[in-house]
Structure formats: structure tokens, C-alpha cells
Amino acid sequence: SSPAAELDARSLLLQCTRVLKRVREANS
């Protein structure tokens, strides 16, 4: 896999983590 693709996957994972945190905070 190309470095660019890995970078994209990483930033995407980071975005998902942020969203999950937000959802958890909203639910509690």
C-alpha cells in the first residue's frame, strides 16, 4: 500500500475515534 493511502486510513481512523467520543459523551 502507498504511504498516502496509509495516511488517509490513519486520519480516517482518527476522525472515527473523535466521532465515537462525541457520541459517547452525548449519550451519557
SVG drawing of the C-alpha trace seen along z (x, -y; Angstrom):
<svg xmlns="http://www.w3.org/2000/svg" viewBox="-28 -15 33 17">
<polyline fill="none" stroke="black" stroke-width="0.4" points="0.0,0.0 1.2,-3.5 2.1,-5.9 -0.6,-8.2 -3.2,-5.5 -1.9,-4.7 -2.1,-8.3 -5.7,-8.5 -6.6,-5.4 -5.0,-6.9 -6.7,-10.2 -10.0,-8.4 -9.5,-6.3 -8.8,-9.4 -12.0,-11.0 -14.0,-7.9 -12.5,-8.0 -13.4,-11.6 -17.0,-11.0 -17.3,-7.9 -16.1,-10.0 -18.6,-12.7 -21.4,-10.1 -20.5,-8.5 -20.4,-11.9 -23.8,-12.8 -25.3,-9.5 -24.1,-9.7"/>
</svg>
